[in-house]
């Protein structure tokens, strides 16, 4: 049996309400062999002034290690964009969840230690491996490097500022910026990077393998910029989109205007929307050449809504894009199969018109190079429009029925007239397909699909019952 050896003077008496853990030296007797071991006893066993074991006052309880599963769950929770990695902002939030409450400076110091490929992101494996190695305690004991503090002091842009600048620079609206656009963005931020340096940065940040030209999305760009690896300051040149003001409610940002167009041309074009107070053409900052972009300022806010309606109008071979200024107005692309476009548009455009009117967003559909639904508007408008679209999609299941291919043309009718009539009467979307097997596909709600199939069956019966009957008739008649 173990024997308890007390070290030092012991005073008993009073109520035993210890305020801290104590250490007991246990002597384990096993024949001739004996081993001494210090064991931690919890509160409630001894008076607070009892000293048990050597150096009892120096005892510091060990910090409990967070399991991999627990840490993974926390990591996923703060991975707000679900890209399996976190940036600087998300790392600050994660530190609070594990009881560290890092400042942005301390989080950036940690990011520089963990992020091995210098892309501004930390993966879970990187973070947990760093955590298990005991680096977190060492980080807390180390002062923040001066370079970290200097960068954050000079970095004045918010995420929204950089998102607006990204939109301004993304000339072809593909939600990515390539080499030339990256050079332009860096120039606007006041960093004149060489072409070779941009190539190196893009190769490091690009996550698309085999692409003809490396590119970055906004989350990738923001993570890299906020990490500050390749520069230690962020002094920007003046940009109208990065200086929010009350006048923004009367302004629109235009992209895709003819490059040779002057202020007078843009003023005349947008006068159809209302009185134009000013047009400011925006040239490329890298060389001063025209970019087809401009800021149009109207006299009143009503004119802005009319100008927004011109979004995606054709200007020669290009789309013209019109956005509100500094309000998060942008396009959001969702992959939606072409077979669902009809249900989302509705008969005579009724469904899409209702979604646009209710949400305030503008909605477009494209089938090249892939089937997509494009929602354009402010953040809350896009969220509402997509929620309404998903409700239509979820309710819009498809059922198919075998229909002989010889009847397809008759059921569609001249110029699709009969098909349109049945769609209007049922509220469903009807498609006739020939691949694999001839069939009729009906999209819509349960009631709409039932009504549509009844109409199709009725017409099929009429066509099938139409027999030919011959009567004798003299040739002279």
C-alpha positions as CSV (number, residue, x, y, z in Angstrom):
1,X,0.0,0.0,0.0
2,X,1.3,3.5,-0.7
3,X,2.5,5.6,2.2
4,X,2.0,9.4,2.2
5,X,5.1,11.4,3.1
6,X,4.4,15.0,4.1
7,X,7.2,17.5,3.7
8,X,7.4,20.6,5.8
9,X,5.4,21.7,8.9
10,X,1.8,20.6,9.0
11,X,-0.9,22.5,10.8
12,X,-4.4,21.0,11.1
13,X,-7.5,22.7,12.3
14,X,-10.4,24.8,11.0
15,X,-12.5,24.0,8.0
16,X,-10.7,22.2,5.2
17,X,-11.4,24.4,2.2
18,X,-8.3,24.4,0.1
19,X,-7.9,27.0,-2.6
20,X,-5.5,25.1,-4.9
21,X,-4.3,21.6,-5.9
22,X,-1.6,20.0,-3.7
23,X,1.1,17.5,-4.5
24,X,1.5,14.3,-2.5
25,X,4.7,12.2,-2.6
26,X,3.6,8.5,-2.8
27,X,6.1,5.8,-1.9
28,X,5.1,2.6,-3.7
29,X,6.5,-0.5,-1.9
30,X,7.0,-3.6,-4.0
31,X,9.4,-5.9,-2.3
32,X,12.9,-4.4,-2.4
33,X,12.0,-2.1,-5.2
34,X,10.3,1.2,-4.4
35,X,9.4,4.2,-6.5
36,X,8.4,7.6,-5.4
37,X,5.9,9.6,-7.5
38,X,4.3,13.0,-7.0
39,X,0.5,12.8,-7.3
40,X,-1.8,15.8,-7.6
41,X,-4.7,15.9,-5.2
42,X,-7.7,18.0,-5.9
43,X,-9.4,20.5,-3.6
44,X,-11.5,19.4,-0.6
45,X,-9.0,17.0,1.0
46,X,-6.6,19.1,3.0
47,X,-6.5,22.5,4.7
48,X,-5.0,25.3,2.6
49,X,-1.9,25.6,4.7
50,X,-0.8,22.0,4.5
51,X,2.4,21.5,2.4
52,X,2.6,18.0,0.8
53,X,5.5,17.0,-1.5
54,X,8.5,18.9,-2.7
55,X,7.9,22.3,-4.5
56,X,4.2,22.0,-4.0
57,X,3.7,25.8,-4.4
58,X,5.4,25.7,-7.8
59,X,2.8,23.2,-9.3
60,X,1.1,24.5,-12.5
61,X,-1.7,22.3,-13.9
62,X,-1.1,21.1,-17.4
63,X,-3.3,22.6,-20.2
64,X,-5.7,20.1,-21.6
65,X,-5.0,19.3,-25.3
66,X,-7.9,19.8,-27.7
67,X,-8.7,16.6,-29.6
68,X,-8.4,16.5,-33.4
69,X,-12.1,16.0,-33.8
70,X,-13.0,19.0,-31.5
71,X,-10.5,21.2,-33.2
72,X,-11.7,20.1,-36.7
73,X,-15.3,21.0,-35.7
74,X,-14.1,24.5,-34.5
75,X,-12.0,25.0,-37.6
76,X,-15.0,24.1,-39.9
77,X,-17.3,26.4,-38.0
78,X,-15.0,29.5,-38.6
79,X,-14.3,28.5,-42.2
80,X,-17.1,30.8,-43.3
81,X,-16.6,30.2,-47.1
82,X,-16.2,26.4,-46.7
83,X,-12.9,26.3,-48.7
84,X,-11.2,24.0,-46.2
85,X,-8.8,26.7,-45.0
86,X,-9.0,30.0,-43.0
87,X,-7.6,33.4,-43.6
88,X,-6.3,36.0,-41.0
89,X,-9.8,37.2,-40.0
90,X,-11.1,33.7,-39.5
91,X,-7.9,32.8,-37.5
92,X,-8.6,35.6,-35.1
93,X,-12.1,34.1,-34.5
94,X,-10.8,30.6,-34.1
95,X,-8.3,31.8,-31.4
96,X,-11.1,33.1,-29.3
97,X,-13.0,29.8,-29.5
98,X,-10.0,27.9,-28.1
99,X,-9.6,30.5,-25.2
100,X,-6.7,32.5,-26.6
101,X,-8.3,35.8,-27.8
102,X,-5.5,36.8,-30.1
103,X,-5.2,40.3,-31.3
104,X,-4.9,40.8,-35.1
105,X,-1.2,41.3,-34.6
106,X,-0.7,38.1,-32.7
107,X,-2.9,36.2,-35.2
108,X,-0.8,37.5,-38.1
109,X,2.4,36.5,-36.2
110,X,0.9,33.0,-36.0
111,X,-0.1,33.0,-39.6
112,X,3.4,33.8,-40.7
113,X,4.7,30.8,-38.7
114,X,2.0,28.3,-39.9
115,X,1.4,29.3,-43.6
116,X,4.3,27.5,-45.3
117,X,3.3,28.3,-49.0
118,X,2.7,32.0,-48.3
119,X,-0.8,32.2,-49.8
120,X,-2.4,33.8,-46.8
121,X,-4.4,30.6,-45.9
122,X,-3.9,28.0,-43.1
123,X,-5.2,24.5,-43.6
124,X,-6.5,22.4,-40.8
125,X,-3.5,20.0,-40.9
126,X,-1.1,22.9,-40.8
127,X,-2.8,24.5,-37.9
128,X,-3.3,21.3,-35.8
129,X,0.2,20.1,-36.4
130,X,1.5,23.5,-35.3
131,X,-0.7,23.3,-32.2
132,X,0.4,19.8,-31.2
133,X,4.0,20.8,-31.5
134,X,3.6,23.3,-28.6
135,X,4.1,26.3,-30.8
136,X,1.1,28.1,-29.3
137,X,2.7,28.5,-25.9
138,X,5.9,29.7,-27.5
139,X,4.0,32.2,-29.6
140,X,2.3,33.8,-26.5
141,X,5.7,34.2,-24.9
142,X,7.2,35.9,-28.0
143,X,6.8,39.6,-28.7
144,X,5.1,40.6,-31.9
145,X,7.7,41.4,-34.6
146,X,7.9,45.1,-35.6
147,X,7.3,44.1,-39.2
148,X,3.9,42.7,-38.3
149,X,2.9,45.8,-36.4
150,X,4.1,48.1,-39.1
151,X,2.2,46.3,-41.8
152,X,-1.1,46.4,-39.9
153,X,-0.7,50.1,-39.0
154,X,-0.3,50.9,-42.7
155,X,-3.0,48.6,-43.9
156,X,-6.2,50.8,-43.9
157,X,-8.5,48.9,-46.3
158,X,-11.5,47.0,-45.2
159,X,-12.6,43.8,-46.9
160,X,-15.4,45.7,-48.6
161,X,-13.0,48.3,-50.0
162,X,-10.9,45.6,-51.6
163,X,-13.9,43.8,-52.9
164,X,-15.1,47.1,-54.6
165,X,-11.6,47.5,-56.1
166,X,-11.6,43.9,-57.3
167,X,-14.9,44.5,-59.1
168,X,-13.5,47.6,-60.7
169,X,-10.5,45.7,-62.0
170,X,-12.2,42.5,-63.1
171,X,-12.7,43.7,-66.7
172,X,-14.4,40.6,-68.1
173,X,-16.6,40.0,-65.0
174,X,-15.5,36.4,-64.6
175,X,-14.9,36.8,-60.8
176,X,-11.2,36.3,-61.3
177,X,-8.3,38.5,-62.2
178,X,-5.5,37.5,-64.5
179,X,-2.0,38.9,-65.0
180,X,-2.9,42.3,-66.6
181,X,-5.7,42.9,-64.2
182,X,-3.5,42.0,-61.2
183,X,-0.9,44.5,-62.3
184,X,-3.6,47.2,-62.5
185,X,-4.9,46.4,-59.1
186,X,-1.5,46.5,-57.5
187,X,-0.8,49.8,-59.3
188,X,-4.1,51.3,-57.9
189,X,-3.0,50.2,-54.4
190,X,0.3,52.0,-54.9
191,X,2.5,49.0,-55.4
192,X,4.3,49.0,-58.7
193,X,5.1,45.3,-59.0
194,X,7.2,44.0,-61.9
195,X,5.6,41.7,-64.4
196,X,7.9,38.9,-63.2
197,X,6.9,39.4,-59.6
198,X,3.2,39.3,-60.5
199,X,3.8,36.0,-62.4
200,X,5.5,34.5,-59.3
201,X,2.6,35.6,-57.0
202,X,-0.1,34.4,-59.3
203,X,1.6,31.0,-59.7
204,X,1.7,30.8,-55.9
205,X,-1.9,31.8,-55.3
206,X,-3.7,30.1,-58.2
207,X,-5.5,26.9,-57.2
208,X,-6.6,25.9,-60.7
209,X,-4.2,23.4,-62.2
210,X,-3.7,23.3,-65.9
211,X,-5.2,26.7,-66.6
212,X,-3.9,28.6,-69.6
213,X,-3.3,31.7,-67.5
214,X,-3.0,31.8,-63.7
215,X,-5.7,33.8,-62.0
216,X,-7.1,34.5,-58.5
217,X,-10.5,34.9,-57.0
218,X,-11.4,37.6,-54.5
219,X,-11.1,35.3,-51.4
220,X,-7.6,34.3,-52.5
221,X,-6.6,37.8,-53.2
222,X,-7.9,39.1,-49.9
223,X,-6.1,36.4,-47.9
224,X,-2.8,37.1,-49.6
225,X,-3.1,40.9,-49.2
226,X,-4.2,40.8,-45.6
227,X,-1.2,38.5,-44.8
228,X,1.2,41.1,-46.1
229,X,3.9,38.7,-47.3
230,X,5.0,40.6,-50.4
231,X,4.7,44.1,-49.1
232,X,4.7,45.9,-45.8
233,X,2.5,48.9,-46.6
234,X,-0.6,49.7,-48.5
235,X,-0.6,53.2,-49.6
236,X,-3.3,53.7,-52.3
237,X,-3.7,56.1,-55.1
238,X,-7.0,58.1,-55.1
239,X,-9.9,56.0,-56.3
240,X,-13.4,57.2,-56.4
241,X,-14.8,53.8,-55.6
242,X,-12.7,53.6,-52.4
243,X,-14.1,56.9,-50.9
244,X,-17.7,56.3,-49.9
245,X,-19.8,59.3,-49.6
246,X,-23.5,60.4,-49.7
247,X,-23.1,61.0,-53.4
248,X,-22.7,57.2,-54.0
249,X,-26.5,56.9,-53.9
250,X,-26.6,58.9,-57.1
251,X,-23.7,57.2,-58.9
252,X,-23.3,54.1,-61.0
253,X,-20.1,52.4,-62.1
254,X,-20.1,51.4,-65.8
255,X,-17.9,48.8,-67.4
256,X,-17.8,47.6,-71.0
257,X,-18.4,51.1,-72.6
258,X,-16.6,51.6,-75.9
259,X,-13.0,52.4,-75.3
260,X,-12.9,55.3,-77.6
261,X,-15.9,56.9,-76.1
262,X,-15.5,60.3,-74.4
263,X,-17.3,61.9,-71.5
264,X,-19.8,63.5,-73.9
265,X,-20.8,60.2,-75.4
266,X,-21.5,58.6,-72.0
267,X,-23.4,61.7,-70.9
268,X,-25.6,61.5,-73.9
269,X,-26.2,57.8,-73.6
270,X,-27.2,57.9,-69.9
271,X,-29.3,61.0,-70.3
272,X,-32.2,58.7,-71.2
273,X,-32.2,57.7,-67.5
274,X,-32.4,61.2,-66.1
275,X,-30.3,64.4,-65.7
276,X,-26.6,63.6,-65.6
277,X,-24.4,65.9,-63.5
278,X,-21.0,64.4,-64.2
279,X,-19.2,61.6,-66.1
280,X,-15.7,60.6,-65.1
281,X,-13.9,58.2,-67.4
282,X,-11.5,55.8,-65.6
283,X,-8.3,55.0,-67.5
284,X,-5.9,52.2,-66.7
285,X,-3.6,53.5,-64.0
286,X,-0.7,51.4,-65.3
287,X,-0.4,53.4,-68.6
288,X,-3.2,55.9,-68.7
289,X,-5.0,54.3,-71.7
290,X,-8.9,54.1,-71.9
291,X,-10.4,51.2,-70.1
292,X,-14.1,51.4,-71.1
293,X,-15.0,52.2,-67.5
294,X,-16.6,55.3,-66.0
295,X,-18.5,56.8,-63.1
296,X,-21.8,58.5,-63.9
297,X,-23.3,60.8,-61.4
298,X,-27.1,61.6,-61.7
299,X,-29.1,64.4,-60.2
300,X,-31.4,62.1,-58.3
301,X,-31.6,58.5,-57.1
302,X,-34.5,57.5,-59.3
303,X,-32.2,57.9,-62.3
304,X,-29.8,55.3,-60.8
305,X,-32.6,52.6,-60.8
306,X,-33.2,53.3,-64.5
307,X,-29.5,53.1,-65.3
308,X,-29.3,49.8,-63.4
309,X,-31.9,48.4,-65.8
310,X,-29.4,48.9,-68.7
311,X,-27.2,46.2,-67.2
312,X,-26.1,43.6,-69.8
313,X,-27.3,45.7,-72.7
314,X,-25.2,45.1,-75.8
315,X,-22.5,47.7,-76.7
316,X,-21.2,46.3,-80.0
317,X,-19.7,42.9,-79.2
318,X,-19.5,43.5,-75.5
319,X,-21.9,43.5,-72.6
320,X,-22.3,46.8,-70.8
321,X,-22.4,46.4,-67.1
322,X,-23.9,48.9,-64.7
323,X,-23.4,48.7,-60.9
324,X,-24.3,50.8,-57.9
325,X,-21.2,52.4,-56.2
326,X,-19.9,51.2,-52.9
327,X,-23.0,49.1,-52.1
328,X,-21.8,45.6,-52.8
329,X,-23.6,45.5,-56.1
330,X,-22.2,42.7,-58.2
331,X,-23.1,39.5,-60.2
332,X,-23.4,36.1,-58.6
333,X,-23.4,33.0,-60.8
334,X,-25.2,29.8,-59.9
335,X,-25.0,26.6,-62.0
336,X,-28.6,25.8,-62.9
337,X,-29.4,23.1,-65.5
338,X,-31.0,24.4,-68.7
339,X,-34.0,22.2,-68.2
340,X,-34.9,24.3,-65.1
341,X,-34.6,27.7,-66.9
342,X,-38.1,27.5,-68.2
343,X,-39.6,26.9,-64.8
344,X,-37.6,29.8,-63.3
345,X,-38.6,32.1,-66.2
346,X,-42.2,31.0,-66.2
347,X,-44.9,31.5,-68.7
348,X,-44.3,34.8,-70.5
349,X,-41.6,35.5,-67.9
350,X,-44.1,35.7,-65.0
351,X,-41.9,33.8,-62.5
352,X,-38.7,35.7,-63.1
353,X,-40.5,39.0,-63.1
354,X,-42.0,38.2,-59.7
355,X,-38.6,37.3,-58.3
356,X,-37.0,40.5,-59.6
357,X,-39.8,42.6,-58.3
358,X,-39.8,41.0,-54.9
359,X,-36.0,40.9,-54.4
360,X,-34.9,43.9,-56.2
361,X,-32.2,41.9,-58.1
362,X,-31.8,41.5,-61.8
363,X,-31.8,37.9,-63.1
364,X,-30.3,36.5,-66.3
365,X,-29.9,33.0,-67.8
366,X,-27.1,31.7,-70.0
367,X,-26.4,28.3,-71.6
368,X,-22.9,29.1,-73.1
369,X,-20.3,28.0,-72.1
370,X,-22.4,26.4,-69.3
371,X,-25.9,26.5,-68.0
372,X,-26.1,29.2,-65.3
373,X,-28.4,31.6,-63.6
374,X,-26.9,35.1,-63.0
375,X,-28.2,37.2,-60.1
376,X,-27.1,40.8,-60.0
377,X,-27.7,43.2,-57.2
378,X,-26.7,44.2,-53.7
379,X,-25.9,41.5,-51.0
380,X,-29.4,41.3,-49.5
381,X,-31.0,41.4,-53.0
382,X,-28.9,38.5,-54.2
383,X,-29.6,36.4,-51.1
384,X,-33.4,36.9,-51.4
385,X,-33.5,36.2,-55.2
386,X,-31.5,33.0,-54.8
387,X,-33.7,31.8,-51.9
388,X,-36.8,32.4,-54.1
389,X,-35.1,30.6,-57.0
390,X,-34.2,27.6,-54.8
391,X,-37.8,27.4,-53.7
392,X,-38.9,27.2,-57.3
393,X,-36.2,24.6,-58.1
394,X,-37.1,22.4,-55.1
395,X,-40.8,22.5,-56.0
396,X,-40.1,22.0,-59.6
397,X,-39.5,18.3,-59.9
398,X,-39.7,16.6,-63.3
399,X,-41.7,13.6,-64.5
400,X,-41.5,12.0,-67.9
401,X,-44.0,10.0,-70.0
402,X,-43.4,7.9,-73.1
403,X,-44.7,9.7,-76.2
404,X,-44.3,8.4,-79.7
405,X,-41.9,10.5,-81.7
406,X,-44.5,10.8,-84.5
407,X,-46.7,12.9,-82.2
408,X,-44.0,15.4,-81.0
409,X,-44.5,17.8,-83.9
410,X,-48.3,17.8,-83.6
411,X,-48.1,18.3,-79.8
412,X,-45.7,21.2,-80.2
413,X,-47.9,22.8,-83.0
414,X,-47.0,25.4,-85.6
415,X,-44.3,27.7,-84.1
416,X,-44.8,26.0,-80.8
417,X,-48.3,27.5,-80.4
418,X,-50.0,24.4,-79.0
419,X,-47.2,23.7,-76.5
420,X,-47.4,27.3,-75.3
421,X,-51.2,27.1,-74.8
422,X,-50.8,23.9,-72.7
423,X,-48.1,25.5,-70.6
424,X,-50.2,28.6,-70.0
425,X,-53.2,26.5,-69.0
426,X,-51.2,24.2,-66.6
427,X,-48.4,26.4,-65.3
428,X,-45.9,23.7,-66.1
429,X,-42.9,23.6,-68.5
430,X,-43.2,20.9,-71.2
431,X,-40.2,19.5,-73.1
432,X,-40.2,16.8,-75.8
433,X,-37.0,14.7,-76.0
434,X,-35.8,12.1,-78.5
435,X,-32.5,10.9,-77.1
436,X,-32.5,7.4,-75.5
437,X,-36.3,7.1,-75.9
438,X,-39.0,9.4,-77.2
439,X,-40.7,11.0,-74.2
440,X,-42.5,14.1,-72.8
441,X,-40.7,15.8,-69.8
442,X,-42.9,18.0,-67.6
443,X,-41.4,20.3,-65.0
444,X,-43.4,22.1,-62.3
445,X,-45.3,21.6,-59.1
446,X,-47.3,18.5,-58.5
447,X,-50.6,20.1,-59.5
448,X,-49.1,21.8,-62.6
449,X,-47.5,18.5,-63.8
450,X,-50.8,16.7,-63.3
451,X,-52.8,19.3,-65.3
452,X,-50.1,19.4,-68.1
453,X,-50.1,15.6,-68.6
454,X,-53.9,15.6,-68.7
455,X,-53.8,18.2,-71.5
456,X,-51.1,16.3,-73.4
457,X,-53.0,13.0,-73.0
458,X,-56.2,14.7,-74.3
459,X,-54.4,16.0,-77.4
460,X,-52.7,12.6,-78.0
461,X,-56.2,10.9,-77.9
462,X,-57.5,13.4,-80.4
463,X,-54.6,12.8,-82.8
464,X,-54.8,9.0,-82.5
465,X,-58.6,8.9,-83.0
466,X,-58.4,11.0,-86.1
467,X,-59.1,8.2,-88.8
468,X,-59.3,8.6,-92.5
469,X,-62.6,7.7,-94.2
470,X,-63.1,7.5,-98.0
471,X,-66.3,8.5,-100.0
472,X,-66.9,8.0,-103.7
473,X,-67.1,11.3,-105.6
474,X,-67.5,11.9,-109.3
475,X,-64.4,13.3,-110.9
476,X,-66.4,16.3,-112.3
477,X,-67.0,17.5,-108.7
